[in-house]
Amino acid sequence: MNVDEFDFDLPDSLIAQNPAAERGESRLLVLQRSGAIEHTAFSSLARHLVPGDVLVVNDTRVFPARLLGRRAPSGGAVECLLLNRLGHPESPIASEASWSALVHPGQRLKPGGRMAFDREGVHIEGEVLGMHFQGLRTVRLWTDYEGGLDQAIERIGHIPLPPYIKRDDVASDRERYQTVYAQERGSVAAPTAGLHFTEGQLASLAMQGVSRVAVTLHIGYGTFKPVKAERVEDHVVDAERFTVSREAASALTEARREGRRIIAVGTTTVRTLESLTMTADGQVIPASGDATLFIRPGHRFQLVDAMITNFHLPRSSLLFLVAAFAGRERILTAYRDAIARGYRFYSYGDAMLIL
């Protein structure tokens, strides 16, 4: 398929720059795979779920991966977006680590270039170790902060808001650009479909008989990677680390064998579930590794029966994924309807439930 078949016009005014006033106050478009559309509120999600349904969530936690500082010794401004930690520290309070990162201005920071980051009395130093394709750098960071490097980054780092949010992060983003069930630190972007849930709503769904299973996929900057190929099939998605525990796999196995619906919260959860192996008798095998699966039209879904998702960028791999699940024409029709009704798009925007 051609990538331009997944294009649509979106007014800039509909790209959400801030979250809803209160968590859980977003709108919800319900799309049946028959094509029927209903417009409601996310707070009414329970009306579309039944006892026995299984919500599968991605419990990754966004860390403040954006470091703002200065070049040493010149003092010029520098920005370092941490992507992947290389290797593992010997202890939770390790004072030094190497990272794959995007560094700006990269042209002025070649191997041996030094950086310094200071905020709230915390100091981190850095050095560029290597230059790679697409602006990537290998950097070494170290600190004398008593809590170790991870805690130093937590203290002075900034939340890495998506590039289409045209503002600096503020203190409230540390809470709002994070799901209420976030546990496992490691993402540079939030699993945004989960941002709508409140603790109260999750408790009510549990009382209704809707269970919750957590998996982990750490979202990398590749989630914003533009599709440059002309053919969908020629695009390559970036690998992302995931873990599905034995307990989670067992719960999914039980749901599948009993014919209960598995509802994925977010495209990252979909990608995780569809990366798993399921035996002929319905047993889901726990796994941990790199998710490299590219879900596009033609994919045969094995575990996901329904999904909750936000509205995605035109010509994006995430749009390909939802189109694979619901059909390209149905998705684009729903998007046109959402645009006409003023739905808010992207990370801080409104939600869609596909049944």
Wavefront OBJ file of the C-alpha trace (Angstrom):
o trace
v 0.000 0.000 0.000
v 1.094 3.582 -0.614
v 1.822 5.731 2.429
v -0.127 8.641 0.954
v -3.295 6.529 1.284
v -3.027 7.228 5.028
v -2.927 11.008 4.760
v -5.535 13.446 6.054
v -5.819 17.172 6.761
v -5.745 18.202 10.395
v -6.080 21.820 11.544
v -3.250 22.861 13.856
v -5.884 24.076 16.317
v -6.896 20.455 17.020
v -3.402 19.349 18.076
v -3.721 19.312 21.867
v -1.004 21.387 23.533
v -2.196 20.676 27.072
v -4.104 17.874 28.790
v -7.784 18.169 29.663
v -8.509 20.289 32.736
v -8.945 17.117 34.795
v -7.733 13.605 34.061
v -10.557 11.509 32.638
v -12.512 14.410 31.118
v -11.612 13.583 27.519
v -14.093 12.724 24.819
v -14.423 9.194 23.470
v -15.252 8.106 19.936
v -16.510 4.513 19.857
v -15.892 2.808 16.519
v -17.441 -0.559 15.785
v -15.600 -2.553 13.173
v -18.940 -2.700 11.372
v -18.419 1.017 10.780
v -20.904 2.377 13.336
v -19.694 5.417 15.291
v -20.822 6.755 18.659
v -19.668 9.938 20.366
v -19.490 9.930 24.146
v -17.164 10.723 27.071
v -14.243 8.661 28.341
v -15.938 8.613 31.728
v -18.667 6.481 30.084
v -16.228 3.769 29.012
v -17.801 1.238 31.416
v -20.989 1.156 29.301
v -19.024 -0.548 26.549
v -17.311 -3.136 28.747
v -18.724 -6.290 30.305
v -17.745 -8.500 33.259
v -14.888 -10.772 32.236
v -13.240 -8.245 29.925
v -9.486 -7.894 30.418
v -7.849 -4.478 30.138
v -4.182 -4.863 29.245
v -2.107 -1.795 30.083
v 1.496 -0.759 29.507
v 2.950 0.096 32.929
v 6.091 1.792 31.616
v 7.074 5.018 33.350
v 8.340 8.093 31.515
v 11.561 9.479 32.959
v 12.719 13.101 32.562
v 15.066 12.262 29.712
v 15.692 15.806 28.451
v 18.757 17.413 29.985
v 19.362 21.134 29.402
v 22.798 22.504 30.140
v 25.924 24.057 28.696
v 28.960 23.077 26.713
v 32.201 22.990 28.650
v 34.173 25.149 28.750
v 32.546 27.508 26.191
v 29.252 27.834 28.033
v 27.047 27.534 24.927
v 23.608 25.986 25.389
v 23.299 22.232 24.910
v 20.391 19.792 24.991
v 20.777 16.045 25.522
v 17.811 13.718 25.024
v 18.586 10.363 26.603
v 17.241 7.410 24.624
v 18.698 4.075 25.759
v 20.974 3.207 28.623
v 23.909 1.138 27.409
v 24.740 -1.751 29.705
v 23.571 -1.994 33.305
v 24.838 -0.283 36.449
v 26.381 -2.400 39.160
v 24.060 -0.877 41.771
v 20.901 1.266 41.875
v 22.984 4.254 42.945
v 25.654 3.970 40.251
v 27.249 7.367 39.659
v 28.163 6.816 35.993
v 26.585 5.318 32.863
v 26.730 5.489 29.073
v 23.679 6.364 26.992
v 22.539 6.562 23.407
v 21.297 10.130 23.040
v 20.326 12.923 20.692
v 22.568 15.927 21.355
v 21.982 19.481 20.120
v 23.935 21.199 18.683
v 25.526 17.930 17.601
v 27.847 19.526 15.053
v 29.725 21.282 17.853
v 29.931 18.278 20.134
v 32.182 15.704 18.584
v 33.882 12.838 20.461
v 35.655 14.323 23.453
v 33.184 17.221 23.704
v 32.129 17.973 27.258
v 28.788 19.059 28.749
v 27.507 20.077 32.178
v 23.961 20.083 33.560
v 22.954 21.892 36.764
v 19.612 22.383 38.476
v 18.362 22.514 42.067
v 21.859 21.979 43.424
v 22.388 18.777 41.401
v 25.297 18.552 38.955
v 25.812 16.082 36.092
v 28.770 16.080 33.722
v 28.872 14.470 30.297
v 31.231 13.586 27.477
v 30.517 12.580 23.883
v 32.102 9.204 23.203
v 30.928 8.489 19.671
v 28.984 9.854 16.694
v 26.454 7.757 14.775
v 23.878 8.087 12.010
v 20.746 10.262 12.267
v 22.289 12.533 14.868
v 22.719 9.846 17.501
v 25.581 10.100 19.970
v 27.021 7.832 22.616
v 27.520 9.881 25.760
v 28.964 9.163 29.184
v 27.315 10.840 32.164
v 28.556 10.989 35.736
v 27.636 12.750 38.961
v 28.693 13.116 42.576
v 25.046 13.299 43.702
v 24.594 10.965 46.669
v 21.469 9.381 45.198
v 23.336 8.246 42.080
v 22.940 9.117 38.415
v 19.355 7.873 37.963
v 18.106 10.025 40.820
v 20.152 12.979 39.594
v 18.445 12.699 36.208
v 15.060 12.468 37.956
v 15.840 15.671 39.849
v 17.117 17.883 37.040
v 15.734 16.347 33.842
v 12.777 17.692 31.886
v 9.806 15.654 30.660
v 10.403 14.975 26.930
v 7.125 16.225 25.491
v 6.404 15.169 21.876
v 7.748 17.442 19.125
v 4.242 18.532 18.088
v 3.626 20.088 21.533
v 5.014 23.557 20.927
v 5.774 24.630 24.470
v 8.274 23.938 27.216
v 7.403 21.367 29.824
v 5.976 22.591 33.127
v 5.898 21.027 36.583
v 2.411 19.546 36.069
v 3.618 17.521 33.050
v 5.532 15.259 35.443
v 2.176 13.971 36.676
v -0.111 14.428 33.659
v 2.285 12.930 31.075
v 2.247 9.717 33.106
v -0.395 7.041 33.580
v -1.734 6.513 37.103
v -0.470 2.911 36.959
v 3.055 3.685 35.688
v 5.658 1.506 37.422
v 8.663 0.544 35.303
v 10.981 3.470 34.530
v 12.315 3.532 30.981
v 10.219 5.453 28.399
v 10.868 8.755 26.663
v 7.196 8.980 25.640
v 4.002 8.087 27.456
v 1.609 5.283 26.432
v -0.917 8.042 25.878
v -4.129 6.009 25.607
v -3.667 5.227 29.292
v -3.447 8.890 30.314
v -7.255 9.112 30.401
v -7.757 6.625 33.239
v -8.212 7.776 36.829
v -7.716 5.636 39.921
v -11.438 5.913 40.605
v -12.444 4.734 37.151
v -10.102 1.747 37.337
v -11.524 0.822 40.749
v -15.082 1.046 39.385
v -14.200 -1.144 36.414
v -12.694 -3.726 38.764
v -15.939 -3.771 40.774
v -17.791 -4.281 37.472
v -15.725 -7.428 36.857
v -13.247 -5.959 34.384
v -9.770 -7.220 35.289
v -6.456 -5.524 34.562
v -3.202 -7.068 33.354
v 0.057 -5.122 33.086
v 2.778 -5.624 30.487
v 5.795 -3.388 29.901
v 7.096 -1.823 26.713
v 9.558 1.046 27.016
v 8.677 3.580 24.339
v 11.581 5.057 22.423
v 11.886 8.214 20.348
v 11.219 6.071 17.271
v 7.504 6.351 18.055
v 7.755 9.833 16.457
v 9.892 8.617 13.545
v 8.461 9.954 10.271
v 7.658 7.477 7.539
v 9.893 8.396 4.610
v 9.174 5.376 2.416
v 6.591 5.615 -0.335
v 5.297 2.100 0.328
v 4.024 1.101 3.758
v 5.812 -2.239 3.522
v 9.191 -0.529 3.112
v 9.049 1.302 6.451
v 11.093 -0.097 9.356
v 10.034 0.510 12.957
v 12.566 0.870 15.751
v 12.969 -1.934 18.274
v 11.590 -1.305 21.766
v 12.242 -3.342 24.921
v 9.287 -5.258 26.349
v 8.516 -7.709 29.129
v 5.468 -9.917 29.676
v 5.695 -11.747 32.983
v 4.659 -15.305 33.687
v 1.696 -13.999 35.708
v 0.539 -11.725 32.884
v 0.897 -14.525 30.313
v -1.107 -16.863 32.546
v -3.936 -14.315 32.875
v -3.979 -13.808 29.107
v -4.020 -17.573 28.543
v -6.994 -17.951 30.870
v -8.892 -15.141 29.150
v -8.209 -16.520 25.698
v -9.292 -20.061 26.630
v -12.465 -18.778 28.279
v -13.374 -16.589 25.309
v -13.193 -13.326 27.248
v -12.285 -10.115 25.450
v -8.728 -8.827 25.639
v -8.792 -5.037 25.339
v -5.421 -3.415 24.706
v -4.936 0.076 26.128
v -2.756 1.796 23.552
v -0.817 0.860 20.448
v 2.267 -0.015 22.512
v 0.238 -2.643 24.351
v -1.073 -3.948 21.029
v 2.480 -4.254 19.733
v 3.554 -6.084 22.874
v 0.680 -8.555 22.808
v 1.006 -9.279 19.122
v 4.736 -9.933 19.582
v 3.994 -12.880 21.869
v 3.861 -16.532 20.917
v 0.597 -18.405 21.500
v 0.453 -22.192 21.205
v -2.226 -24.097 19.338
v -4.100 -24.774 22.592
v -4.201 -21.061 23.488
v -1.289 -20.831 25.892
v 0.427 -17.452 25.859
v 4.175 -17.711 26.386
v 5.842 -15.097 28.642
v 8.668 -13.222 26.976
v 11.193 -10.430 27.312
v 13.235 -8.823 24.566
v 13.021 -6.343 21.697
v 9.709 -5.768 19.957
v 10.432 -5.362 16.251
v 6.965 -6.231 14.913
v 5.586 -3.731 12.387
v 1.777 -3.992 12.421
v 0.219 -2.779 9.181
v -2.829 -3.684 7.075
v -2.794 -7.418 6.439
v -1.667 -8.320 9.959
v -3.699 -11.144 11.546
v -4.372 -10.298 15.189
v -4.011 -13.225 17.572
v -4.657 -11.734 21.016
v -6.239 -8.296 20.725
v -10.046 -8.193 20.540
v -10.513 -4.460 21.084
v -8.339 -1.438 21.714
v -8.348 1.991 23.291
v -6.171 4.495 21.472
v -5.639 8.201 20.876
v -5.822 9.875 17.462
v -2.564 9.565 15.525
v -0.479 11.514 13.040
v -1.219 11.206 9.327
v 1.118 8.885 7.420
v 2.414 7.391 10.688
v 3.177 3.814 11.722
v 0.621 4.104 14.543
v -2.070 5.035 12.033
v -1.091 1.948 10.012
v -1.589 -0.146 13.158
v -5.113 1.047 13.947
v -6.006 0.762 10.259
v -4.815 -2.847 10.333
v -7.258 -3.497 13.175
v -10.332 -1.592 12.003
v -9.766 -1.049 8.274
v -8.252 1.978 6.557
v -11.512 3.451 5.248
v -13.304 3.037 8.595
v -10.450 4.706 10.446
v -10.176 7.616 8.020
v -13.954 8.080 8.099
v -13.877 8.146 11.896
v -10.980 10.627 11.820
v -12.845 12.937 9.438
v -15.865 12.782 11.751
v -13.681 13.532 14.774
v -12.095 16.510 13.018
v -15.484 17.896 12.041
v -16.627 17.634 15.681
v -13.506 19.267 17.097
v -11.880 16.303 18.823
v -8.411 16.954 20.237
v -5.621 14.955 18.585
v -2.365 13.274 19.620
v -0.781 12.676 23.030
v -2.856 15.045 25.175
v -5.939 14.638 23.005
v -9.138 12.606 23.100
v -9.602 8.845 22.836
v -11.083 6.195 20.577
v -12.427 2.774 21.519
v -12.386 0.261 18.657
v -14.652 -2.760 19.179
l 1 2 3 4 5 6 7 8 9 10 11 12 13 14 15 16 17 18 19 20 21 22 23 24 25 26 27 28 29 30 31 32 33 34 35 36 37 38 39 40 41 42 43 44 45 46 47 48 49 50 51 52 53 54 55 56 57 58 59 60 61 62 63 64 65 66 67 68 69 70 71 72 73 74 75 76 77 78 79 80 81 82 83 84 85 86 87 88 89 90 91 92 93 94 95 96 97 98 99 100 101 102 103 104 105 106 107 108 109 110 111 112 113 114 115 116 117 118 119 120 121 122 123 124 125 126 127 128 129 130 131 132 133 134 135 136 137 138 139 140 141 142 143 144 145 146 147 148 149 150 151 152 153 154 155 156 157 158 159 160 161 162 163 164 165 166 167 168 169 170 171 172 173 174 175 176 177 178 179 180 181 182 183 184 185 186 187 188 189 190 191 192 193 194 195 196 197 198 199 200 201 202 203 204 205 206 207 208 209 210 211 212 213 214 215 216 217 218 219 220 221 222 223 224 225 226 227 228 229 230 231 232 233 234 235 236 237 238 239 240 241 242 243 244 245 246 247 248 249 250 251 252 253 254 255 256 257 258 259 260 261 262 263 264 265 266 267 268 269 270 271 272 273 274 275 276 277 278 279 280 281 282 283 284 285 286 287 288 289 290 291 292 293 294 295 296 297 298 299 300 301 302 303 304 305 306 307 308 309 310 311 312 313 314 315 316 317 318 319 320 321 322 323 324 325 326 327 328 329 330 331 332 333 334 335 336 337 338 339 340 341 342 343 344 345 346 347 348 349 350 351 352 353 354 355
